Amino acid sequence: MSTALEATGLSKDFKLSGGQVLHAVADVSLRLDRGAVVALVGESGSGKSTVARLLAGQDLPTSGEVRLDGQPIDVATRAAFRRYKSEVQLVFQDPFASLNPIHTVRHHLERPVRLHWQTPAVRSAGGRPETALRRQAPHGRPGSKAEVGKEVDELLEQVRLTPAGQFASKYPHELSGGQRQRVSFARALAAHPAVLLADEPVSMLDVSIRLEMLRLLDDLRQRLRLAMLYITHDIASARYFSDEILVMYAGQIVERGPAEELTQHPAHPYTQLLVASAPDPDNLGSSLRGGAPVSRRIPEVAGQAPSGCPFSSRCPFADDHCRQENPPPQPVSASRSAACWRLDVAAPDVISNQ
């Protein structure tokens, strides 16, 4: 797989009143490959959405770098930001708040189609669209009204809102939550992006249609070879939908690895807690090792964690070393790591099997 978007050492600080600094994201690195899904999992306040905004170019990092197709991103000017947004699109959590209630679905889709107008993708010898080979229309002129209308219809069909003409004339309040989110997906696809950042895309939908929406995203990812970041607090859906899972706590990545392996054999105590709390029919780990108690109080907010390991105040295995020094990632296997000093105690079975 080829890498579309890569972040190295991303950190984001916010200045608060009284001279305080909130360390929202600390030293986060990740890689998004074409045709693959990476899930970023953690509780509210862990910094997941801040990472999404940094990758989308909406916030500038305090330190670290984001590279698109191997090149550092440039969002310093409006034109540069538009070029970047044609490749990297962000889908928000609330589909109703992200759509203007006074405009029809057609209006919501025509605008990005014209803004990011491109001629049909140049095809490789294998017949698949290659994002890097797409050409802008001559002089950047948008297509005719008929061409734009045809692309709007195709976008609606891609997200399974058919017949397209029926949905194009509707207003957001005339759609269900799932249909509104499909329109949000279609709007993101109007730019023909290489990368899709989905920030809690199904959390506000009825449980009965969440799986259907994830299947739609999976289909789009495969057909369009999208590199996708799936942000969620639900580790069970991350296991179902993603190839790799990054577990985030208090602004830091505390564990990463292949989705199936990580959820079946979690190593970090926080990952164990998430897995134990997941309502999964396959019974993703019923408890922490030995039934050890863990604090279920409100988690540390990113940037406000105590010194040492950010999870130490809730961890049943923490000792003085944990409370005094923040652990770097420790190898769990060839493809996994966890930032924990007590892996030999917290996950002895996982470690011994490597």
C-alpha positions, 0 to 999 in steps of 0.5 A, a space after each residue: 500500500 502507498 502512503 497518502 498522509 503521514 504525521 510525525 511528532 504532532 503536538 498542539 498546545 493552547 494558551 489559557 488564561 493566567 499563562 497556563 498551557 493546555 497540552 492537547 496533543 503530545 507527540 502523535 505519529 500516524 500513517 494513513 495508507 490508500 485503501 486502509 482504515 486507521 481507527 483513533 480510539 479514546 474517551 471524550 477529551 482525549 484529543 482525538 478531534 484535535 488530531 483530526 483538525 491538525 490533519 485537516 489543516 484547520 489547526 496548525 501544530 505547535 510542533 511536528 509535521 504533516 506530509 501529503 504524498 511525502 511532501 510537507 503540507 502548505 495551508 498558509 494561503 487560501 489557494 494552498 488550503 483549497 488545494 490541500 482540501 481537495 485531497 483531504 476531507 473531514 466529515 463531522 460528527 453532527 450531520 444536521 449542524 454541518 448542513 445549512 437548513 435553508 439550502 437543498 441537498 443539491 445546493 450542498 453538493 453543487 458548491 463543492 463540485 464547482 469548487 473542486 471541479 476536475 476532469 474525469 480521473 486519468 486511468 492507469 493501465 489497470 483501470 483504477 483511478 489514480 488520485 495523483 494523475 487527476 487533471 484540473 479542468 482547463 483554466 480551472 473552469 467548472 463544468 456546465 450545469 448539466 455536467 455538474 448536475 450529473 456529478 451531483 447525481 453520481 455522488 448521491 448514488 455513491 452514498 446510496 441515496 436513490 433515486 438521486 433526483 428525489 433526494 437532491 431537491 430535499 432540505 436537511 430537515 426532510 431527511 433522517 439522521 442517516 440520510 443527512 450523514 450520507 449527504 455529508 459523505 457525498 459532499 466530502 467525496 465531491 472533492 475527489 479526495 485521497 484521504 477521508 477523516 471521519 470524526 465520530 461519523 456514526 455516534 449520533 445515529 440510531 444504533 440500528 443503522 450504525 453498522 449499515 453506515 460503516 458498511 457504506 464507508 468500507 465500500 467507499 474506501 475499497 472502491 475509491 482506494 481512500 486512506 481513512 482515519 476513523 475517530 471513535 470512542 467505540 473500540 468494538 466498532 473500531 475492531 470491526 471496521 479498521 485495519 489498525 487501532 491507535 488508542 489515545 489517552 490524555 493527548 497521547 497514543 498509549 497503544 497501537 497495533 493491528 485491530 484484531 490482535 489489539 482488541 483480542 489481546 490488549 496490553 495497556 491497562 487503558 486499552 483493557 478497560 475500553 475492551 472490557 467496557 465494549 458491548 460486543 457479542 464476541 465478549 471482547 475481554 470481560 475484565 482487566 487481568 485478575 479482575 483488578 479494580 480500575 477507577 471509572 471516574 471522569 478521565 484526565 483531560 488532555 493536557 491536565 494529566 498528572 506527571 508521569 504516566 497520564 493513566 497512573 491515577 486510574 491504573 490498578 498496576 501503577 507504582 511510583 515509577 509510573 507516577 513519576 516518569 511517562 513511559 515511552 512506547 514499549 514493543 509488544 510484538 513486531 507490529 504492536 507497542 504500548 506505553 506502559 512500564 508494567 506490561 509484565 504485570 498488566 499483560 503477562 500472557 500477551 508478552 509471554 506469547 511474543 
